[in-house]
Amino acid sequence: MFDGFIRDKAHWTPRAPAVVLPSGPISYARFDADINRLGGRLADLGIGPATGVVAIALESPYLRLAALCALARLGVASATAADPGADLRLTDRVIGPSVLAAPPRPLPALELEPDAIGRVMLSSGTTAVPKRVGMSWRRIEIGNFATLRTYGAGRTGTYIPITGVDTLLGFGQAVCAWSSGGAVAAGFTLSDLPAGLETLPPGVVGLTPRQLRALIDILPAGFRAQPQWRLCVAGALLPLPLAREAMARLTPDVRIIYGSTECSLIAVGHAMGLEDHPGQVGITPAGARVELVDDHGRTVPEGETGEIRIASERMTLGYLGDPAATAERFRDGWFHTRDLGRRLPDGRLVLEGRADDRLNLIGGAKVMPQQVEAAAFACEGVLDCAAFAVPDAADGFDRCWLAVVAAPGFDRDGLAAHLARRPDLPAPGLAWIDEIPRNAMGKVERSKLRDLLLAALQT
């Protein structure tokens, strides 16, 4: 499917860059030939649609992209390297060291079954074991159309998926880039990014808030990004102070992407909207319906908090091999995200956190950790933070704690005084930490924080 975009561009714009490596660009003509080389090798190994799902676990970032497209060209479903249910793992030992030295063998264009699985992704797994999500060729195409008219609109330069193509954001960026004639950056680390932003044709950078923070921290003196770059931030809520820094030092075009592996885009918004409503993630693109419901599945009045559920042409219909989890989260045509939010009068969604993360504290108080975190981020010098609950050793009731990553010389007493001026929030215990544990998409792993604190309190 998406390999066809590359085949077309190899005829129309053969010398245009399809992939950009730190060492230089790879043209569409060469990339298409390498896809055929790799596809021919895979076919010789007997890999085809009957093989099942093939996890790509190659060392070279360039080969990983070529394999992604070669498998699609053969009509084979690909999967992320960590997929535990894949039928085959594609490694460097399997394909051999000289695969790109062979002459290219043009492969026939296949007529793919639209509802057959073309890609398997893993859910974020912040509260449980990651689940396998099968994306049909049809869903990949529909999802790409949504990307092209939202955060990819008007950008045909370089797409830099810092999150990697094993995430939905990174995979979507790659498909969008090739469908619009752009190039995908492969092998770029955060340390490579400042130079890339100064020299590469401007396009779209996809990253998490944590990665954005790290990028800003390493910008060299005299850094000047080329105009027209667009940053797309996903995976966790974007703090307002970080958004301000990004818009001032990188580009004013910073977008918030709210979605899930199960249903792709749920909302897209401008980071500047955080100025009037912290936590806002924009509006839901056409092709999906979002409702906010209470614990009994009844829609809540506009402006009130409820669980976000979505019905969308971009969503999958369940988890592969997990009927119990499917029945829990996919009900009556809706996917229940377990995220809590509310809708503003102008249609924007405001995220308030995950229902699973809600802190049930002593005295019956129910607090979303993002409320505590937003208050802490308003204190200058807080670089990162995460609220979580820990049972008190004396009475066993949960109490609120806040793990904080602070700048050198930070006034710790000042933060405590700052939070004490918020009577609507619990007074958290403060735990100072070098780094907040997060998963690949930047979501806080609160259970790890709880375990770390309990271990520290016992010593």
C-alpha positions in Angstrom: 0.0 0.0 0.0 2.3 2.8 1.2 5.2 1.2 -0.8 3.2 2.3 -3.8 3.8 5.9 -2.9 7.5 5.3 -3.2 7.2 3.3 -6.4 5.3 6.3 -8.0 7.7 8.9 -6.7 10.6 6.9 -8.1 9.2 7.4 -11.6 8.0 11.0 -11.1 10.8 12.5 -9.0 13.5 9.9 -8.9 16.3 12.2 -7.5 14.2 13.7 -4.8 15.1 12.5 -1.2 13.0 9.7 0.2 15.1 9.0 3.3 17.6 11.3 5.0 20.3 9.8 7.0 22.8 11.7 9.2 25.3 10.9 6.5 23.1 12.3 3.7 20.0 11.7 1.6 18.7 8.6 -0.2 16.8 9.3 -3.4 13.4 7.8 -4.2 14.9 5.9 -7.1 17.6 4.3 -4.9 15.1 3.6 -2.0 12.7 2.0 -4.4 15.5 -0.2 -5.8 16.6 -1.1 -2.3 13.0 -2.1 -1.4 13.0 -4.4 -4.4 16.3 -5.9 -3.4 15.2 -6.6 0.1 11.8 -7.8 -1.1 13.4 -10.2 -3.5 15.6 -11.6 -0.7 12.6 -12.1 1.5 10.7 -13.8 -1.3 13.6 -16.1 -1.8 13.4 -17.0 1.9 9.8 -18.0 1.4 8.3 -15.0 3.1 4.9 -14.1 1.8 1.3 -13.5 2.9 1.1 -17.0 4.4 4.0 -16.3 6.7 1.9 -14.3 9.1 3.1 -11.3 11.0 6.8 -10.4 10.6 8.5 -8.3 13.4 11.2 -6.0 12.1 14.3 -6.3 14.4 17.1 -5.0 12.1 19.9 -2.9 13.5 20.1 -0.3 10.6 17.5 2.4 10.8 17.6 2.6 7.0 17.1 -1.2 6.6 14.2 -1.0 9.0 12.4 1.5 6.8 13.2 -0.5 3.6 11.9 -3.7 5.3 8.7 -2.0 6.3 8.1 -1.2 2.7 9.4 -4.5 1.3 7.0 -6.5 3.5 4.1 -4.2 2.3 5.2 -4.8 -1.3 5.0 -8.5 -0.7 1.5 -8.2 1.0 3.0 -9.3 4.4 1.9 -7.7 7.7 4.8 -6.1 9.6 5.1 -5.6 13.3 7.2 -3.7 15.8 10.4 -5.2 17.0 8.9 -5.9 20.5 5.8 -7.7 19.2 5.6 -10.9 21.3 3.0 -12.5 19.0 4.8 -12.1 15.7 5.2 -15.3 13.6 8.7 -14.4 12.5 11.4 -12.0 13.5 13.4 -10.4 10.7 17.0 -9.9 11.9 20.3 -9.1 10.3 21.2 -12.8 10.4 18.0 -13.8 8.5 18.5 -11.4 5.6 22.3 -11.6 5.4 25.0 -8.9 5.3 25.0 -8.2 1.5 21.3 -7.8 0.8 21.6 -4.4 -0.7 24.5 -5.5 -3.0 22.2 -7.7 -5.1 20.7 -6.4 -8.3 17.2 -5.0 -7.8 14.4 -7.3 -8.8 11.2 -5.4 -9.7 8.3 -6.9 -7.7 4.7 -7.0 -9.1 2.2 -4.5 -7.7 -0.3 -6.6 -5.6 -4.0 -6.2 -5.1 -4.2 -6.1 -1.4 -7.3 -7.2 0.6 -8.3 -3.9 2.2 -9.4 -5.5 5.5 -6.4 -7.8 5.8 -3.9 -6.8 8.5 -1.0 -4.8 7.2 0.7 -3.6 10.4 0.6 -4.7 14.1 1.4 -2.1 16.7 1.5 -2.4 20.5 -0.6 -0.2 22.8 1.2 2.0 25.3 0.8 -0.4 28.1 1.0 2.2 30.9 -1.4 0.3 33.2 -1.0 -3.3 32.0 0.8 -5.5 29.5 0.9 -3.8 26.0 -1.8 -5.2 23.7 -1.5 -6.1 20.1 -3.4 -3.9 17.7 -3.9 -5.0 14.1 -4.2 -2.2 11.5 -5.8 -3.2 8.2 -4.5 -1.8 4.9 -7.8 0.2 4.8 -7.3 1.7 8.2 -3.7 2.7 7.4 -5.0 4.5 4.3 -7.8 6.2 6.1 -5.5 7.2 9.0 -3.0 8.6 6.5 -5.7 10.8 4.9 -6.5 12.2 8.3 -2.8 12.9 8.9 -2.4 14.6 5.5 -5.2 17.1 6.3 -4.3 17.8 9.9 -0.7 17.9 11.3 0.8 17.0 7.9 -1.0 19.6 5.9 1.2 21.8 3.7 4.5 20.0 4.8 6.4 18.2 2.1 9.9 18.6 3.5 11.6 16.4 6.0 9.6 14.3 8.5 11.7 13.5 11.6 9.9 10.8 13.8 12.0 11.0 17.0 9.6 8.6 18.6 10.5 6.0 16.0 8.3 4.1 13.5 7.5 1.5 16.1 5.1 4.1 17.6 1.9 5.1 15.8 3.0 8.7 15.6 6.3 7.7 13.9 4.7 5.2 11.6 2.0 7.7 10.6 4.7 10.3 9.9 6.6 8.0 7.6 3.5 7.1 5.6 2.5 10.7 5.4 5.9 11.9 4.2 6.1 9.4 1.3 2.5 10.0 0.2 3.2 13.7 -0.1 6.7 13.4 -1.7 8.6 14.3 1.4 11.6 12.5 3.1 11.8 10.5 6.3 14.7 11.1 8.6 16.2 7.8 9.8 18.9 7.3 12.5 18.5 10.8 13.9 18.9 11.1 17.6 18.1 14.1 19.7 21.7 15.3 19.5 21.5 15.3 15.7 18.3 17.3 15.7 19.5 20.9 16.3 21.7 20.7 13.2 18.9 19.1 11.2 16.5 21.9 12.1 19.1 24.4 10.9 19.9 22.7 7.6 17.2 20.2 6.4 14.2 21.2 4.3 11.5 22.1 6.9 8.8 19.6 7.6 7.4 17.9 10.7 9.1 16.7 13.9 7.3 14.1 16.0 8.3 13.8 19.6 7.1 13.5 23.2 7.1 16.3 25.8 10.0 14.6 27.5 12.0 14.5 24.2 11.0 18.2 23.6 12.4 19.1 27.0 15.7 17.3 26.3 15.9 18.9 22.8 15.6 22.5 24.2 18.2 21.7 26.9 20.8 20.8 24.3 20.3 23.7 21.8 23.7 25.2 21.1 24.5 28.8 21.4 23.4 30.8 18.4 20.9 28.1 17.3 18.5 29.3 14.6 16.0 26.8 13.3 14.9 27.3 9.7 11.4 28.8 9.5 8.4 26.7 8.7 9.2 23.7 10.9 6.2 22.1 12.6 6.5 20.3 15.9 4.0 17.6 16.8 3.9 16.6 20.5 2.2 13.4 21.6 2.1 10.8 24.2 1.5 12.9 27.3 0.1 16.3 28.2 2.2 19.2 27.1 3.0 21.6 30.0 2.3 25.3 29.2 5.9 26.5 30.2 7.4 23.9 27.9 5.1 24.9 25.1 6.1 28.5 25.5 9.8 27.7 25.3 9.3 25.6 22.2 7.3 28.3 20.4 9.9 30.9 21.4 13.1 28.9 20.6 12.1 26.4 17.9 9.0 27.4 15.9 5.7 29.0 16.6 4.0 26.1 14.9 3.7 23.6 17.7 0.8 21.1 17.5 -0.7 18.8 20.2 -1.6 15.3 19.0 -4.0 13.3 21.1 -4.6 9.8 19.9 -4.3 6.1 20.7 -2.9 3.1 19.0 -6.5 1.7 18.9 -8.1 4.6 17.1 -5.4 6.9 15.7 -6.2 10.6 15.9 -8.7 11.7 18.5 -7.8 15.4 18.6 -5.3 17.9 17.1 -4.8 21.4 18.4 -2.4 24.3 18.5 -0.1 24.6 21.6 -1.0 28.3 21.9 -4.4 27.2 23.0 -2.8 26.1 26.3 -2.6 29.8 27.3 -6.4 29.9 27.9 -7.0 26.3 28.7 -4.1 24.1 30.1 -4.7 20.5 29.1 -6.6 21.3 25.9 -5.7 19.0 23.0 -7.8 20.6 20.2 -10.7 19.4 18.2 -11.6 15.9 16.8 -10.9 15.7 13.0 -13.8 14.6 10.8 -14.4 10.9 10.5 -14.8 10.3 14.3 -17.3 11.0 17.0 -16.2 11.6 20.6 -18.5 11.4 23.6 -18.0 12.0 27.3 -19.8 9.5 29.5 -20.2 8.8 33.2 -19.4 5.5 35.0 -22.7 4.1 33.7 -22.1 5.0 30.0 -24.5 7.9 30.0 -23.3 11.1 28.3 -22.5 14.0 30.6 -23.7 17.6 30.1 -21.4 19.7 28.0 -18.5 21.2 30.1 -18.6 18.4 32.7 -15.9 15.7 33.1 -16.5 12.3 31.7 -14.6 9.3 30.2 -13.7 9.9 26.6 -15.1 7.3 24.2 -14.7 7.3 20.4 -16.3 5.8 17.4 -14.2 6.2 14.3 -13.5 4.9 10.8 -9.9 5.1 11.9 -10.2 2.6 14.8 -9.5 -1.0 15.0 -12.2 -3.4 16.2 -10.3 -5.1 19.0 -7.1 -6.6 20.3 -5.4 -9.5 18.6 -5.7 -12.7 20.6 -7.3 -11.0 23.6 -11.1 -11.3 23.6 -11.4 -10.3 27.3 -9.6 -7.0 26.8 -11.5 -6.4 23.6 -14.8 -6.9 25.4 -13.8 -4.5 28.2 -12.6 -1.6 26.0 -14.6 -2.1 22.7 -18.4 -1.9 23.4 -21.3 -1.2 21.1 -19.2 0.3 18.4 -17.2 2.6 20.8 -13.6 2.4 22.1 -13.4 3.4 25.7 -10.1 5.3 26.2 -10.2 5.4 30.0 -9.1 9.0 29.6 -11.0 11.7 31.5 -11.8 15.0 29.9 -14.3 17.7 29.2 -15.4 19.7 26.1 -15.1 23.5 25.8 -17.9 25.5 24.1 -15.7 25.9 21.0 -15.4 22.1 20.6 -11.9 21.6 22.0 -11.2 18.7 24.3 -9.5 19.2 27.6 -7.7 16.2 29.0 -7.7 15.7 32.8 -5.8 12.4 33.0 -6.5 8.7 33.0 -9.3 7.3 35.1 -6.8 4.6 36.2 -4.5 7.4 37.5 -7.1 9.2 39.7 -5.8 9.5 43.2 -8.3 8.4 45.9 -6.8 10.0 49.0 -7.6 10.0 52.7 -10.9 11.6 53.5 -12.4 10.5 50.2 -10.8 13.2 48.1 -10.4 12.3 44.4 -7.7 14.2 42.6 -6.3 13.9 39.1 -2.5 13.9 39.2 -2.4 16.4 36.3 -4.0 19.1 38.6 -1.1 18.8 41.0 1.5 18.6 38.2 0.1 21.7 36.5 0.4 23.7 39.7 4.0 22.6 40.1 4.9 23.4 36.6 3.8 27.0 37.2 6.8 27.3 39.6 9.9 28.4 37.7 12.7 25.8 37.8 10.5 22.7 37.8 11.7 20.7 34.8 9.5 17.7 35.1 7.2 16.3 37.7 4.7 13.5 38.4 2.1 13.1 41.1 1.2 9.7 42.5 -0.3 8.0 45.5 1.4 6.0 48.2 -0.2 4.3 51.2 0.8 5.8 54.5 2.7 3.4 56.8 0.7 4.6 59.8 -2.9 4.2 58.7 -2.7 2.6 55.2 -4.6 5.4 53.5 -3.2 6.8 50.2 -1.5 10.2 50.4 -0.3 12.3 47.5 3.3 12.6 46.6 5.0 14.6 43.9 8.3 13.5 42.2 10.2 16.5 41.0 13.1 17.1 38.6 14.4 20.5 39.3 17.0 22.9 37.8 20.3 23.4 39.7 19.9 25.8 42.6 16.1 25.3 42.7 14.3 26.7 45.8 12.7 23.5 47.2 11.0 25.4 50.1 9.6 27.8 47.5 7.8 25.0 45.7 6.2 23.7 48.9 5.0 27.3 49.7 3.8 27.7 46.1 1.7 24.5 46.4 0.4 25.4 49.8 -1.3 28.4 48.3 -3.6 26.0 46.4 -6.3 25.0 49.0 -8.1 23.0 46.3 -5.2 20.6 46.0 -3.7 18.1 48.6 -0.4 19.1 50.1 1.9 16.5 48.5 5.0 15.0 49.9 8.0 16.0 47.7 10.4 13.5 46.3 13.4 14.8 44.4 14.5 12.6 41.5 16.9 12.8 38.6 14.4 11.5 36.0 10.7 10.7 35.9 10.2 7.1 34.6 8.2 7.2 31.4 7.4 4.7 28.6 8.4 5.1 25.0 5.6 7.7 24.3 6.4 9.7 27.4 3.5 8.5 29.7 4.4 8.5 33.4 4.9 5.1 34.9 3.4 5.9 38.3 3.6 2.4 39.6 7.4 2.6 39.3 7.4 5.9 41.2 5.3 4.3 44.0 7.7 1.4 44.2 10.7 3.6 44.3 9.3 5.7 47.1 8.2 2.7 49.2 11.7 1.2 48.9 13.3 4.6 49.9 11.0 4.9 52.9 11.8 1.5 54.1 15.6 2.1 54.1 
